């Protein structure tokens, strides 16, 4: 009963190509989950881990209502799975979904589109309620015949078994500017376990430094009512792009000694900054292929203000530091040249 309904919903997500269609398809998915779920989620079961804070079950459930994020990630993962099925036609595709939350939003809807023998999925979450919820959904939707393993585990320390070579790793555990949540720590752990052909989603998280007027930049406040493509958003016209600070991807962390701090170069501070008084971090996400989330299309791509240039007038150069050894945060170092 529910499997057919979910199949129609996810097909509409994949076929959507306008802001109105994105919103309608994502709302239908959100309503579907809320209709069939009977577990009460809590705000009180956030968990601090080495690398961030894992959302509560309620907070994770609410992520489905960040409409463009939901639609674009499902679209990107569908493309990745389709490519892997084409590249490896004679075996199952091994999928690791790290931080699946209580709905496994980015994987369960896609399963009915693939033959049950083609996908071998391991879904992990640190929250026991989330795992119980996903198990209930698997049964209610009618996905028990699929190869799905549910694990209550910390994705930052999880090690896949030797007989499970990861073809596709998915983790969407992030807040804007990569603050609070443990996305980077999870990626660092999982990326080192990927084989050469393995796909990481999101494929890239691009983090840029800009001098701008923060209050004049697009900023998503309500993901349900403000569903807009980036082409309709108006960025602040006097912003100054400084440089790409770093790109979080498979290559950054593969086969390296773990690190928990990323430091930029030193960048010259502008002499005149009346039109762009803020030091800001901008994040854009390449999910897979041509599927991308641009600035303020999602909560996770909202800009982030680090410091006002008015506070730095006695200095000439700035270095940004991203520390994810505990709760991820941004800081800065200064110098005079």
C-alpha positions in Angstrom: 0.0 0.0 0.0 2.5 2.6 1.1 5.3 1.4 -1.2 3.3 2.4 -4.3 2.4 5.8 -2.8 6.0 6.4 -1.9 7.1 5.4 -5.4 4.8 8.0 -7.0 6.1 10.7 -4.6 9.8 10.0 -5.3 9.1 9.9 -9.1 7.6 13.4 -8.8 10.7 14.6 -6.9 13.0 13.3 -9.6 10.9 14.8 -12.4 10.5 18.2 -10.7 12.3 21.1 -12.3 10.8 24.3 -11.0 10.6 25.9 -7.6 6.8 25.2 -7.4 7.3 21.6 -8.3 10.2 21.2 -5.8 8.0 22.6 -3.0 5.0 20.5 -3.9 6.9 17.2 -4.2 8.8 17.8 -1.0 5.7 18.7 0.9 4.0 15.5 -0.3 7.0 13.5 1.0 7.0 15.3 4.3 3.2 14.7 4.7 3.7 11.1 3.8 6.2 10.5 6.6 4.2 12.4 9.2 1.1 10.4 8.2 2.5 6.9 8.7 4.9 7.7 11.6 3.6 6.7 15.0 6.8 7.3 17.1 7.0 10.4 19.2 10.3 12.2 18.6 12.1 14.2 21.3 14.0 17.5 21.3 16.0 16.3 24.3 18.2 13.5 22.8 20.8 15.6 21.0 24.2 13.9 21.5 27.6 15.6 21.6 30.3 13.6 19.7 33.9 14.3 18.8 33.2 16.6 15.9 29.9 18.2 16.6 26.4 17.7 17.9 24.1 15.0 16.5 20.6 16.4 16.2 17.8 15.2 18.3 15.3 12.8 16.7 12.8 15.7 16.3 15.4 18.0 14.9 16.5 15.4 12.3 12.9 14.7 11.4 12.3 18.4 10.7 15.1 18.4 8.1 12.6 16.9 5.6 10.9 20.3 5.5 14.0 22.1 4.2 12.4 21.5 0.8 15.2 22.2 -1.7 17.7 20.3 0.4 15.5 17.3 0.4 14.7 17.4 -3.3 18.2 18.1 -4.5 19.8 15.4 -2.4 17.3 12.8 -3.5 17.9 13.9 -7.1 21.7 13.7 -6.7 21.6 10.3 -4.9 19.3 8.9 -7.6 21.8 9.9 -10.3 24.7 8.4 -8.3 22.9 5.1 -7.8 21.9 5.0 -11.5 25.5 5.5 -12.5 26.8 2.8 -10.1 24.2 0.3 -11.3 25.4 1.0 -14.9 29.0 0.7 -13.9 28.5 -2.5 -11.9 25.7 -4.4 -13.6 26.4 -7.8 -12.1 26.4 -7.1 -8.4 24.7 -5.2 -5.6 25.6 -1.6 -4.9 26.9 -1.1 -1.3 25.5 2.1 0.2 26.4 3.6 3.6 24.0 6.3 4.9 25.7 7.9 7.8 23.3 9.8 10.1 20.1 8.6 8.5 17.8 10.2 11.1 14.3 8.9 11.9 13.0 9.0 8.3 16.1 7.9 6.3 14.8 10.6 4.0 17.5 10.5 1.4 17.5 6.7 0.8 14.2 4.9 1.7 12.1 6.8 -1.0 14.6 5.7 -3.7 14.6 2.0 -2.9 11.4 1.1 -4.8 12.9 2.5 -8.0 15.6 -0.2 -7.9 15.4 -4.0 -8.0 15.7 -5.4 -4.4 18.9 -7.3 -5.3 20.6 -4.2 -6.6 21.0 -2.1 -3.4 22.7 -3.3 -0.2 22.3 -0.5 2.3 23.7 0.1 5.7 21.9 2.9 7.6 23.5 4.2 10.8 22.5 6.7 13.3 23.7 7.5 16.8 20.1 7.9 18.1 18.2 4.8 19.1 14.8 6.4 18.5 15.8 7.2 14.9 16.9 3.6 14.2 13.6 2.3 15.7 11.7 4.8 13.5 13.4 3.7 10.3 12.8 0.0 11.1 9.1 0.8 11.6 9.0 2.7 8.3 10.8 -0.2 6.4 8.0 -2.5 7.6 5.1 -0.2 7.0 6.2 0.8 3.5 6.9 -2.8 2.6 10.7 -2.7 2.1 11.5 -5.7 4.3 12.6 -7.6 1.2 15.4 -5.1 0.5 18.9 -5.6 1.8 18.8 -3.0 4.6 20.9 -3.2 7.8 20.2 -0.7 10.5 22.9 0.1 13.1 22.9 2.4 16.1 26.4 3.7 15.8 28.6 6.8 15.8 29.4 7.6 12.2 32.6 9.5 13.2 34.2 6.2 14.5 32.3 3.6 12.4 34.4 1.2 10.4 32.7 -0.8 7.6 33.3 -4.6 7.6 36.0 -6.0 5.2 33.2 -7.6 3.1 31.4 -4.4 2.6 33.3 -2.2 0.2 31.4 1.1 0.1 30.3 2.1 -3.4 28.2 5.1 -2.2 28.6 7.0 1.0 25.9 9.5 2.0 26.0 11.9 4.9 24.0 15.1 5.3 24.7 16.1 8.9 25.4 19.8 8.5 24.4 23.3 9.5 25.2 26.5 7.8 28.9 27.2 7.3 29.6 23.7 8.7 28.9 24.8 12.2 27.4 22.7 15.1 26.9 19.4 13.3 29.5 16.7 12.7 29.5 16.6 8.9 33.2 17.2 8.4 34.3 14.7 11.1 32.0 12.1 9.6 33.3 12.7 6.1 36.9 12.5 7.4 36.2 9.0 8.7 34.1 7.7 5.8 36.3 9.1 3.0 39.3 7.2 4.2 37.3 4.0 3.8 36.1 4.6 0.2 37.7 2.7 -2.6 38.9 4.5 -5.7 35.5 4.2 -7.5 33.5 5.1 -4.4 31.2 8.1 -4.5 30.8 10.5 -1.6 27.6 12.5 -1.3 27.7 15.4 -1.2 30.6 15.3 -3.7 31.9 18.7 -2.7 31.2 21.3 0.0 32.8 24.5 -1.2 33.7 27.1 1.4 34.5 30.6 0.3 35.7 33.8 2.1 34.0 37.0 1.1 33.9 40.6 2.3 30.3 41.7 2.1 27.4 43.4 3.9 26.0 40.4 5.7 22.6 41.8 6.5 22.0 42.5 2.8 22.8 39.0 1.6 20.1 36.4 0.9 19.3 34.4 4.0 16.8 31.6 4.2 14.5 32.0 7.2 11.7 29.6 6.3 12.5 26.7 4.0 8.9 25.8 3.5 7.6 29.2 2.2 10.8 30.6 0.7 11.6 27.9 -1.8 13.5 29.8 -4.6 16.1 28.8 -7.1 19.4 30.7 -6.8 18.7 32.5 -10.0 15.9 34.4 -8.4 17.9 35.4 -5.3 19.6 38.7 -5.3 23.1 38.7 -3.8 24.5 41.9 -2.3 26.0 43.7 -5.3 29.1 45.1 -3.6 30.5 41.8 -2.1 34.1 41.0 -2.7 35.1 37.4 -3.3 38.5 36.8 -1.6 39.3 33.1 -2.1 38.1 29.5 -1.7 39.1 28.5 1.8 38.8 24.8 1.2 36.7 22.1 -0.4 35.4 19.2 1.6 35.5 16.2 -0.6 36.7 12.6 -0.8 40.2 13.6 -1.8 40.7 16.0 1.1 40.6 13.2 3.7 41.5 10.1 1.9 44.5 8.2 3.3 45.6 11.0 5.5 46.3 11.2 9.2 43.1 12.6 10.9 43.1 16.3 11.5 40.6 18.4 13.4 41.5 21.9 12.3 41.7 23.6 8.9 43.5 26.9 8.5 43.4 29.2 5.6 46.2 31.4 4.2 46.5 35.0 5.4 44.5 37.4 3.3 45.0 41.2 3.1 42.3 43.2 4.7 40.8 46.0 2.5 41.7 49.6 3.1 38.2 50.8 2.3 35.4 48.5 3.3 32.4 50.8 3.7 30.5 48.8 1.1 31.5 45.4 2.4 32.1 45.6 6.2 31.8 42.0 7.2 34.0 38.9 6.9 31.8 36.1 5.9 31.9 32.4 5.0 29.8 31.2 2.1 29.0 27.6 1.4 27.8 25.9 -1.8 27.2 22.2 -2.1 27.7 20.0 -5.2 25.6 17.0 -4.4 26.4 15.0 -7.5 26.8 15.7 -11.2 24.9 18.9 -12.0 22.8 18.9 -8.8 23.9 21.8 -6.5 22.6 23.9 -3.6 23.6 27.5 -4.0 23.7 30.3 -1.4 20.5 30.5 0.7 18.7 27.8 -1.2 18.7 25.8 2.1 19.4 26.4 5.7 22.8 24.6 5.2 23.9 27.1 2.6 23.1 30.3 4.4 26.0 32.7 4.7 27.8 33.1 8.1 29.4 36.2 9.5 32.7 35.6 11.3 33.6 39.2 12.3 33.1 42.8 11.3 36.0 44.5 9.5 35.4 47.5 11.8 36.8 45.4 14.6 40.0 44.7 12.7 41.1 48.2 11.6 44.5 48.0 13.4 45.4 44.9 11.4 46.4 44.2 7.9 45.9 40.4 7.3 43.4 37.8 8.4 43.5 34.0 8.6 40.3 31.9 9.2 40.4 28.8 11.3 37.8 26.0 11.2 38.1 23.8 14.2 35.9 20.6 14.4 37.6 18.9 17.3 34.5 19.5 19.4 31.5 21.5 18.3 32.6 23.0 14.9 33.4 26.7 15.0 35.1 29.5 13.1 37.8 31.7 14.6 40.5 34.0 13.1 44.0 35.0 13.5 45.4 38.5 12.7 48.7 40.0 11.8 50.3 43.2 10.6 52.5 42.9 7.5 
